Amino acid sequence: MILSSIYNFNKTSAKALLARVHLYMENWAEANALATEVIGSGYSLVSNANYVASWTQATTTESIFSIVNTATDTGWLLCENLFTLS
């Protein structure tokens, strides 16, 4: 399956998600190992000087996983329908 370029999910994103799962399962050592690997794979915090400007960017150096929303997205309608009881 080919994903659109607006979806940015890769092996490191999967490891970050798995680290979160291990954290919730209280597997501390595995959560720490995976999180440390993710942190060391090239992600960094946006500088204070660029913090506000980063809000207008699709991705930043902090982006481990992101979905870019556009003006024509109607995902909120789908969510609204999912939670409406009939």
N, C-alpha and C positions, 0 to 999 in steps of 0.2 A: 504494500500500500504506500502510495506517495502522499505525504502530507504537504499542505500548503506552507509557504514560507512564513506565514504568520504564527505558526506553531513551532516553538523552540523547545523540543524535548529530546534529550540525548542520554547517553550512558551515565553521565554525571548527574543528570536530573533524576534518573531512576535510583541512583545510589543515595541521593539526598532524601528521596521519598522513603526508601527502605530504612535509612537511618531514623527517620521519624517513626516508622512502624516499630522498629526495635526499641525506641525510646518509650513508646506507649506500652510495649510489652515488658518493660523494665529489664531488657537485655542490655544493661549499661555498657558493657565492654564492646559489644558489636555496634551499638549506636555510636559510641565514641570513635571507634575505628573508622566507620563509614563517614561520619561527619568530618573527621580529621582529613580523610582522603579528599572529600569534596572541597573543603576549605583550601587544601594545598594544590588544587587543580587549576588555579589561575583566577579565581573570583576575588574581587576586592571591593571594599566599600567606596561609594562615591564620595569625593571630597566635599568638605563643607561649602566651598566656593561654588561647586557645581550641583549641590543638592536640589535646590528648587528648580533649576533648569532641567534636571534629570526627569522631572515629572512629565515633561512633554515628549520624551524619547520613548520609542517602542521598547527598547532594551537598554540595559546599562551593564557595567561591570559587576553589579550585584545580582543580575538576572540569572537565576538557576533554571527556572521554568517560567514561561510567560505565554500568554495568549493576547494578541493585540486586538483590541476592539476598535471597530470603525463606526462612523456615524450611521451606517445602515444596518448595524447589528440589531437583531430583535431577540436576543437570547433571554432578556428579561421576560418576554411574553411566554416563552417556553417554561421558565421557572415558575411564573405565576400560574400557568395551567397545571403544572405538576402538583402544586400545593393547594389547588382549589378542590374542595370536597364536593362531590355531586350527589 
